[in-house]
């Protein structure tokens, strides 16, 4: 942080329950199911529940990595800080940049469905109008921008409302699906095995799509400087979030396999949930699930905005990006410059994506490109925890498995998906995915030459910080000033 201290973010704004809600909202269960189920079924067929199951195991390893790293370094930049202080500052910057680029692409990719879902509530024909969907989606985006600007507490209140309704609707339909009769096919345990995958390449392409389903729970780490007792809370909330969305994803993917025919899934690729809703509860079901997907999409726009603005805030504070990004608003305690910049860039991209015409193509390429970028920064975080805890891994079986072996497996899995899927993806997806990362080399080398302190980091070593820094829940007030006094930070 050196000489650019300034004001900090609002400390102690979020509690445990708030943080779990943010983790679930970040993964956007209804949006992920609606936007991605047809893509997943198209890729791996009846093996879709298995793809989600076998991606959940390494994903939990990455969530454990975030949990262990969050205990020893509280930083809004999360993997940007951790990877930079364990592996190498260049890799840390690439980690942060991968998140910034994937989140920015997603805000455009996510706003379009938010617009078309809103229109679908009034008239299903309007939902196909790209220009109108973009305008309505952009309007929702601006509303979420204002909410995120208004501070962490306002953000969580909006999130509780949107995610509460979404999860209630999903829960209701999970129960209704269990009692549904007249199924397209009977449930088979083999759907959770390996027999339906088309070889290793098929498994990898399914896993890359499944990674996109889960992505977003790590917003809890970007909120760490604003969370009470964050050393314990943010990591635990991320783990609970992954568990909750895993159950929802499995229940609904199995329900889609059981209740809908292959033809129904294919014909309704962007709206599988609404079709499922109509089957389960004719008349009202489709509309209710459209509402759930709309709320989920808007809610995840909000968590993505938090991730990208907090990452840019940390980069601005460390002077690895323009230092103005590290400025905090006097009243709202939010990184207002970062929020305004991200809003402006995303709105320009909305207009550009419209000019390119076929939004469907852009979306499928964007989702694959985001998958590549997620694999990069999740994988690096999985390696970082092993380095940070290397002196403590053999002190207990728990440390060895939860802080070493499992995150390492998660990291290797992420890198394997990355390499394996390069052969499967379209040229456009690879160009967006790798090109987006390559652009980050410009600010990286520029600010490295300028002599930012970030490139001379104090190394993270868990053995020196874990014992000294645990703060019980009732003692947080003493630390409320800012995270900056903690010895584990820059």
SVG drawing of the C-alpha trace seen along z (x, -y; Angstrom):
<svg xmlns="http://www.w3.org/2000/svg" viewBox="-52 -12 63 59">
<polyline fill="none" stroke="black" stroke-width="0.4" points="0.0,0.0 2.9,-2.2 2.1,-5.9 -1.3,-5.5 -3.3,-4.8 -6.2,-7.1 -9.6,-6.0 -10.3,-2.3 -13.5,-0.4 -16.3,-0.1 -15.1,2.4 -17.4,4.9 -20.4,4.2 -21.2,7.8 -21.9,10.8 -21.8,14.5 -25.3,14.9 -24.9,11.9 -21.6,13.4 -23.2,16.9 -26.0,15.1 -23.4,13.3 -21.6,16.6 -24.8,18.3 -25.8,15.2 -22.3,15.1 -22.8,18.5 -26.3,17.5 -28.1,20.9 -31.2,20.0 -29.2,18.0 -26.5,20.8 -29.2,23.5 -31.2,21.4 -28.2,20.2 -26.0,23.2 -28.0,26.4 -28.7,26.8 -25.0,26.1 -24.0,28.8 -26.5,31.4 -25.5,30.6 -21.9,31.3 -22.2,34.4 -25.8,35.5 -27.0,37.6 -23.6,37.2 -24.5,33.7 -25.2,34.5 -21.8,36.4 -20.0,33.4 -21.3,31.1 -20.4,33.7 -16.9,34.3 -16.3,30.5 -17.6,29.9 -14.8,31.9 -11.9,29.9 -14.0,26.7 -14.2,27.4 -10.4,27.7 -10.2,24.2 -12.8,23.0 -10.5,24.5 -7.5,22.7 -9.4,19.4 -10.5,20.2 -6.9,20.9 -5.4,17.9 -8.1,15.6 -7.0,16.5 -3.5,15.1 -4.1,12.2 -7.2,10.0 -7.2,8.2 -10.0,7.0 -7.8,8.2 -7.9,11.8 -6.1,14.1 -4.3,11.0 -2.7,10.4 -2.2,14.1 -0.6,15.3 1.6,12.2 2.9,12.8 3.5,16.6 4.3,17.5 5.4,14.3 4.0,10.7 3.6,11.1 1.4,14.2 -0.5,12.3 -1.2,9.5 -2.3,12.0 -4.6,13.6 -6.3,10.2 -6.4,9.3 -8.1,12.7 -10.8,11.9 -11.2,8.3 -11.5,9.4 -13.8,12.4 -16.1,10.3 -16.3,7.5 -17.1,9.9 -19.7,11.5 -21.4,8.2 -22.2,7.8 -23.0,11.5 -25.3,11.4 -27.1,8.2 -28.6,9.4 -30.5,12.4 -31.6,10.0 -33.2,7.8 -34.8,10.6 -36.1,12.3 -37.7,9.1 -39.4,8.7 -40.4,12.4 -42.6,11.7 -44.7,9.3 -44.5,10.8 -42.4,13.8 -42.0,12.3 -40.3,9.2 -37.7,11.3 -36.1,12.2 -35.6,8.5 -31.9,8.0 -31.9,4.2 -34.7,4.0 -33.2,6.7 -29.9,4.8 -31.6,1.5 -33.5,3.2 -30.5,5.2 -28.4,2.0 -31.0,0.3 -30.8,3.2 -27.0,2.9 -27.2,-0.8 -29.5,-0.1 -27.1,2.5 -24.2,0.0 -26.0,-2.5 -26.7,0.1 -23.0,1.2 -22.0,-2.5 -24.3,-2.9 -22.2,-0.7 -21.8,2.9 -24.9,2.8 -27.2,1.6 -25.7,4.2 -26.5,7.0 -30.1,5.8 -30.8,5.8 -29.1,9.2 -31.2,10.7 -34.4,9.7 -33.4,10.9 -31.7,14.2 -34.4,14.9 -37.2,14.9 -35.0,16.9 -34.1,19.6 -37.7,19.9 -38.9,20.4 -36.1,23.0 -36.9,24.8 -40.6,25.0 -39.9,26.5 -37.3,28.9 -40.1,30.4 -42.7,30.3 -40.3,32.0 -39.9,34.9 -43.7,35.6 -44.0,35.1 -45.5,38.0 -45.4,38.5 -41.6,38.4 -39.7,38.6 -37.2,41.1 -36.6,42.9 -33.8,41.8 -30.6,43.9 -27.6,43.9 -25.3,44.3 -25.9,40.5 -23.5,39.9 -20.8,42.2 -18.3,42.0 -20.0,44.2 -21.9,41.4 -18.8,39.3 -17.3,39.4 -13.7,40.1 -11.4,37.7 -11.9,34.8 -15.7,35.0 -15.2,35.0 -12.9,31.9 -15.4,29.9 -18.2,30.8 -15.9,29.8 -15.1,26.4 -18.8,25.7 -19.4,26.9 -16.7,24.5 -18.7,21.7 -21.8,22.9 -19.9,22.6 -17.9,19.5 -18.7,16.5 -18.8,17.9 -15.3,16.3 -17.0,12.8 -16.8,13.4 -13.0,13.0 -13.3,9.7 -15.5,8.5 -13.1,9.6 -12.1,6.0 -15.8,5.3 -16.7,8.4 -16.7,9.0 -14.1,11.5 -13.3,12.1 -10.4,14.4 -12.9,17.1 -16.1,15.8 -15.2,15.3 -13.7,18.7 -16.4,20.6 -19.1,18.8 -17.5,19.7 -17.4,23.4 -21.1,23.3 -22.0,21.4 -20.4,24.1 -22.2,26.8 -25.6,25.1 -25.4,24.4 -24.0,27.9 -27.2,29.4 -29.4,27.1 -27.5,27.8 -27.7,31.5 -31.4,31.6 -32.4,29.5 -30.1,31.1 -31.4,34.5 -35.0,33.1 -34.3,31.8 -32.9,35.2 -36.0,37.0 -38.8,34.7 -37.8,33.1 -37.1,35.0 -33.9,34.3 -36.0,32.4 -37.5,30.1 -34.0,29.3 -32.6,28.6 -35.5,26.4 -35.4,24.2 -31.7,23.8 -31.8,20.4 -34.9,21.2 -34.8,24.7 -36.0,23.8 -39.2,22.1 -40.0,25.2 -39.4,27.4 -41.6,25.0 -44.5,25.4 -44.2,29.2 -44.2,29.3 -46.8,26.6 -48.7,25.7 -49.8,22.1 -47.9,20.6 -44.7,22.6 -42.9,21.1 -43.6,17.5 -42.4,18.1 -39.2,19.7 -38.6,16.8 -38.9,14.4 -36.3,16.6 -33.9,16.5 -34.4,12.7 -33.7,12.0 -30.7,14.4 -29.2,12.7 -29.6,9.2 -28.2,10.5 -25.2,12.0 -24.6,8.8 -24.3,7.2 -21.8,9.7 -19.7,9.6 -19.6,5.8 -18.3,6.2 -15.6,8.6 -14.3,6.5 -14.5,3.1 -12.8,4.5 -10.1,6.1 -9.4,2.8 -9.5,1.0 -6.8,3.2 -4.7,2.7 -5.2,-1.1 -4.2,-1.1 -1.0,0.9 -0.3,-1.3 -0.3,1.6 -3.1,-0.2 -3.9,-4.0 -3.9,-5.0 -7.3,-6.8 -9.0,-3.4 -7.9,-3.1 -10.0,-6.1 -12.9,-5.5 -16.0,-7.7 -16.3,-9.7 -19.9,-8.9 -20.5,-5.5 -17.1,-3.9 -17.0,-2.3 -14.3,-2.5 -16.3,-5.0 -13.7,-5.6 -13.4,-1.9 -17.2,-1.5 -17.7,-4.5 -14.9,-3.2 -16.3,0.3 -19.8,-1.0 -18.5,-3.1 -16.5,-0.3 -19.4,2.2 -21.9,-0.3 -19.6,-0.9 -19.3,2.9 -23.1,3.3 -23.3,0.9 -20.4,2.7 -21.9,6.2 -25.2,5.0 -23.4,3.7 -21.8,7.1 -25.3,8.5 -25.6,12.1 -25.7,12.1 -26.1,15.9 -22.7,16.5 -21.0,13.8 -22.6,15.4 -21.4,18.9 -17.9,17.7 -17.9,15.5 -18.9,18.3 -16.1,20.5 -13.6,17.6 -14.6,16.9 -14.1,20.6 -10.5,20.3 -9.9,17.2 -11.5,18.7 -9.3,21.8 -6.2,19.5 -7.0,17.6 -8.6,20.5 -5.6,22.7 -3.0,20.2 -4.8,19.7 -4.7,23.5 -0.9,23.5 -0.5,20.4 -2.0,22.0 0.4,24.9 3.4,22.5 2.0,20.3 1.3,23.2 4.3,25.4 5.9,25.3 2.6,26.3 1.3,29.0 2.8,31.9 1.7,30.6 -1.7,32.3 -3.7,34.5 -6.3,31.7 -3.6,29.2 -2.2,31.8 -5.5,32.7 -7.5,29.5 -4.7,27.0 -2.4,29.0 -3.6,32.1 -7.1,31.0 -6.3,27.5 -3.4,28.9 -5.7,31.4 -8.1,28.5 -5.3,26.5 -4.0,29.3 -7.6,30.0 -8.1,26.4 -4.9,26.3 -5.8,29.6 -9.3,28.3 -7.5,25.2 -5.1,27.2 -7.5,29.9 -10.3,27.5 -8.0,25.4 -8.3,28.0 -12.1,28.0 -12.9,24.3 -13.7,22.0 -11.0,19.5 -13.2,16.6 -13.4,18.1 -9.7,18.6 -9.0,15.1 -11.3,13.6 -9.9,15.8 -6.2,15.6 -6.2,12.2 -8.0,10.7 -5.2,12.0 -2.5,10.8 -3.8,7.2 -3.0,7.2 0.7,7.4 0.7,3.8 -0.2,2.3 1.7,5.0 5.1,4.1 4.3,0.3 3.7,0.2 6.5,2.6 8.8,0.2 7.3,-2.7 8.4,-0.8 5.2,0.2 5.8,1.7 3.5,4.6 6.4,6.0 8.6,6.2 6.2,8.1 6.5,9.3 6.2,13.1 3.1,14.9 4.1,17.5 1.3,19.1 3.6,20.3 4.3,16.7 0.8,15.4 -1.9,17.9 -1.4,18.1 -0.9,14.4 -3.9,13.1 -7.1,15.0 -9.7,12.5 -12.7,13.9 -16.2,12.7 -16.8,10.4 -13.4,8.6 -13.9,7.2 -14.8,3.7 -11.2,3.0 -10.1,3.7 -13.0,1.8 -10.8,-1.1 -9.3,0.6 -7.6,3.8 -4.4,1.9 -2.9,2.4 -2.8,6.2 0.7,7.5 -0.2,9.9 -1.0,7.1 1.2,4.9"/>
</svg>
